[in-house]
Amino acid sequence: MGNSEKFTEIKRGRKEHPLKSQIASLYNDKGERSVNNKMHMGATYAACGWDLGKDSAPYSWLFELTPNGNFKRGTLIAELGRFEDEETIRTFAAALCEGKPKVKTALHRMRAIRLTGKPTKAGSVLELQLFLFRCMDEYLEKHTISNDEILEAFRRVCAELEDEGGDE
């Protein structure tokens, strides 16, 4: 319990995961951070449809194991699980497996998007795509518009970009 919680008795921060105690019992020699990472890794497994012994071809780079049976990229798997949306997890996982970036670079970009909702300065197509989806979701929360109208808006943006000269 943090200092502010001691005096007010109001729990702050994220809600505790409903299965945290069961997961913690599986890793009784680990600290709370390790247990949290295992829970987030589980969210990534579920979103990507990965399971031990099954073919995970689209995500094989991400779920590659070391000789002692640990994940080579466990930090990335845990960070992916911190996203709330399964589609975002799958999109990032596919992009990571395609681009095979350094772990440090990938973590920096994923955390920037997750925490700020905005791409990093060294942006990518994936980051822009996720940012556009977030903007579209926020717009759709306030306005009713059909899928055809959404596509037409994107077509107009694309046409304007093409008129400006593309990759200049």
DRENFIMAR-156183 format. One record per residue (C-alpha): residue in three letters; x, y, z. Coordinates in nm, 2 decimals, padded with zeros to 4 digits. Example, Ala and Ser with C-alpha at 12.3 -4.5 7.8 and 13.67 -1.06 7.14 Angstrom:
TIKE  residu  east  north  up
TIKE  ALA  01.23  -00.45  00.78
TIKE  SER  01.37  -00.11  00.71
***
This chain:
TIKE  residu  east  north  up
TIKE  MET  00.00  00.00  00.00
TIKE  GLY  00.14  00.34  -00.10
TIKE  ASN  00.17  00.64  00.14
TIKE  SER  -00.13  00.82  00.00
TIKE  GLU  -00.34  00.50  00.04
TIKE  LYS  -00.24  00.47  00.41
TIKE  PHE  -00.39  00.80  00.50
TIKE  THR  -00.71  00.80  00.28
TIKE  GLU  -00.77  00.43  00.26
TIKE  ILE  -00.87  00.49  -00.11
TIKE  LYS  -00.70  00.24  -00.34
TIKE  ARG  -00.53  00.42  -00.63
TIKE  GLY  -00.39  00.29  -00.96
TIKE  ARG  -00.51  00.00  -01.17
TIKE  LYS  -00.76  -00.25  -01.05
TIKE  GLU  -00.62  -00.57  -00.94
TIKE  HIS  -00.65  -00.85  -01.19
TIKE  PRO  -00.92  -01.10  -01.08
TIKE  LEU  -00.69  -01.40  -01.13
TIKE  LYS  -00.38  -01.24  -00.98
TIKE  SER  -00.37  -01.46  -00.67
TIKE  GLN  -00.41  -01.78  -00.87
TIKE  ILE  -00.14  -01.67  -01.11
TIKE  ALA  00.09  -01.56  -00.83
TIKE  SER  00.06  -01.91  -00.67
TIKE  LEU  00.20  -02.06  -00.99
TIKE  TYR  00.51  -01.83  -00.95
TIKE  ASN  00.55  -01.83  -00.57
TIKE  ASP  00.92  -01.75  -00.59
TIKE  LYS  00.87  -01.45  -00.81
TIKE  GLY  00.80  -01.09  -00.72
TIKE  GLU  00.49  -00.89  -00.80
TIKE  ARG  00.65  -00.74  -01.12
TIKE  SER  00.71  -01.09  -01.25
TIKE  VAL  00.36  -01.20  -01.18
TIKE  ASN  00.22  -00.89  -01.36
TIKE  ASN  00.45  -00.96  -01.66
TIKE  LYS  00.32  -01.32  -01.67
TIKE  MET  -00.04  -01.19  -01.67
TIKE  HIS  00.03  -00.96  -01.96
TIKE  MET  00.22  -01.23  -02.14
TIKE  GLY  -00.10  -01.44  -02.11
TIKE  ALA  -00.30  -01.17  -02.27
TIKE  THR  -00.07  -01.17  -02.57
TIKE  TYR  -00.09  -01.55  -02.59
TIKE  ALA  -00.47  -01.53  -02.59
TIKE  ALA  -00.48  -01.25  -02.85
TIKE  CYS  -00.24  -01.42  -03.09
TIKE  GLY  -00.39  -01.76  -03.05
TIKE  TRP  -00.06  -01.90  -02.93
TIKE  ASP  -00.02  -02.22  -02.73
TIKE  LEU  00.27  -02.45  -02.65
TIKE  GLY  00.30  -02.72  -02.91
TIKE  LYS  00.07  -02.55  -03.16
TIKE  ASP  00.18  -02.38  -03.49
TIKE  SER  00.22  -02.01  -03.44
TIKE  ALA  00.37  -01.94  -03.78
TIKE  PRO  00.26  -01.57  -03.81
TIKE  TYR  00.42  -01.50  -03.47
TIKE  SER  00.70  -01.75  -03.46
TIKE  TRP  00.97  -01.48  -03.43
TIKE  LEU  00.80  -01.33  -03.13
TIKE  PHE  00.74  -01.66  -02.95
TIKE  GLU  01.09  -01.81  -03.02
TIKE  LEU  01.23  -02.00  -02.73
TIKE  THR  01.58  -02.02  -02.58
TIKE  PRO  01.74  -02.36  -02.52
TIKE  ASN  01.63  -02.35  -02.16
TIKE  GLY  01.26  -02.30  -02.26
TIKE  ASN  01.22  -01.92  -02.19
TIKE  PHE  01.10  -01.68  -02.44
TIKE  LYS  01.38  -01.48  -02.62
TIKE  ARG  01.15  -01.18  -02.64
TIKE  GLY  00.95  -01.21  -02.32
TIKE  THR  00.97  -00.84  -02.25
TIKE  LEU  00.81  -00.77  -02.58
TIKE  ILE  00.54  -01.03  -02.52
TIKE  ALA  00.46  -00.88  -02.18
TIKE  GLU  00.45  -00.52  -02.32
TIKE  LEU  00.21  -00.63  -02.60
TIKE  GLY  -00.02  -00.77  -02.33
TIKE  ARG  -00.05  -00.43  -02.17
TIKE  PHE  -00.26  -00.31  -02.46
TIKE  GLU  -00.63  -00.35  -02.38
TIKE  ASP  -00.74  -00.43  -02.73
TIKE  GLU  -00.67  -00.77  -02.88
TIKE  GLU  -00.67  -00.64  -03.23
TIKE  THR  -00.40  -00.39  -03.14
TIKE  ILE  -00.20  -00.67  -02.98
TIKE  ARG  -00.22  -00.88  -03.30
TIKE  THR  -00.14  -00.58  -03.52
TIKE  PHE  00.17  -00.50  -03.32
TIKE  ALA  00.28  -00.86  -03.30
TIKE  ALA  00.25  -00.91  -03.68
TIKE  ALA  00.44  -00.59  -03.74
TIKE  LEU  00.71  -00.69  -03.50
TIKE  CYS  00.75  -01.03  -03.66
TIKE  GLU  00.77  -00.87  -04.00
TIKE  GLY  01.02  -00.60  -03.91
TIKE  LYS  01.21  -00.78  -03.64
TIKE  PRO  01.33  -00.46  -03.47
TIKE  LYS  01.57  -00.45  -03.18
TIKE  VAL  01.38  -00.51  -02.85
TIKE  LYS  01.48  -00.17  -02.71
TIKE  THR  01.34  00.02  -03.02
TIKE  ALA  01.02  -00.18  -03.02
TIKE  LEU  00.96  -00.13  -02.65
TIKE  HIS  01.02  00.24  -02.68
TIKE  ARG  00.77  00.28  -02.96
TIKE  MET  00.50  00.05  -02.81
TIKE  ARG  00.52  00.23  -02.47
TIKE  ALA  00.50  00.57  -02.64
TIKE  ILE  00.18  00.47  -02.82
TIKE  ARG  00.03  00.29  -02.52
TIKE  LEU  00.10  00.57  -02.27
TIKE  THR  00.04  00.87  -02.48
TIKE  GLY  -00.18  00.74  -02.76
TIKE  LYS  00.06  00.91  -03.01
TIKE  PRO  00.33  00.77  -03.23
TIKE  THR  00.70  00.85  -03.15
TIKE  LYS  00.90  01.09  -03.35
TIKE  ALA  01.06  00.81  -03.54
TIKE  GLY  00.72  00.69  -03.66
TIKE  SER  00.62  00.40  -03.88
TIKE  VAL  00.33  00.30  -04.09
TIKE  LEU  00.20  00.08  -03.81
TIKE  GLU  00.21  00.36  -03.55
TIKE  LEU  00.03  00.60  -03.79
TIKE  GLN  -00.23  00.33  -03.86
TIKE  LEU  -00.29  00.27  -03.49
TIKE  PHE  -00.31  00.65  -03.43
TIKE  LEU  -00.56  00.69  -03.71
TIKE  PHE  -00.77  00.41  -03.57
TIKE  ARG  -00.77  00.57  -03.23
TIKE  CYS  -00.88  00.90  -03.38
TIKE  MET  -01.15  00.73  -03.58
TIKE  ASP  -01.28  00.55  -03.27
TIKE  GLU  -01.29  00.88  -03.07
TIKE  TYR  -01.48  01.04  -03.36
TIKE  LEU  -01.73  00.75  -03.38
TIKE  GLU  -01.80  00.77  -03.01
TIKE  LYS  -01.95  01.11  -03.07
TIKE  HIS  -02.09  01.08  -03.43
TIKE  THR  -02.29  00.82  -03.62
TIKE  ILE  -02.14  00.75  -03.96
TIKE  SER  -02.16  00.44  -04.19
TIKE  ASN  -01.86  00.23  -04.30
TIKE  ASP  -01.91  00.35  -04.65
TIKE  GLU  -01.88  00.71  -04.53
TIKE  ILE  -01.56  00.62  -04.34
TIKE  LEU  -01.41  00.46  -04.65
TIKE  GLU  -01.50  00.77  -04.86
TIKE  ALA  -01.33  00.99  -04.61
TIKE  PHE  -01.01  00.78  -04.63
TIKE  ARG  -01.03  00.78  -05.01
TIKE  ARG  -01.05  01.16  -05.01
TIKE  VAL  -00.75  01.18  -04.78
TIKE  CYS  -00.55  00.94  -05.00
TIKE  ALA  -00.65  01.13  -05.31
TIKE  GLU  -00.53  01.45  -05.16
TIKE  LEU  -00.20  01.29  -05.06
TIKE  GLU  -00.15  01.16  -05.41
TIKE  ASP  -00.22  01.50  -05.55
TIKE  GLU  00.05  01.65  -05.32
TIKE  GLY  00.31  01.42  -05.46
TIKE  GLY  00.33  01.12  -05.22
TIKE  ASP  00.68  01.06  -05.07
TIKE  GLU  00.84  01.40  -05.12
***
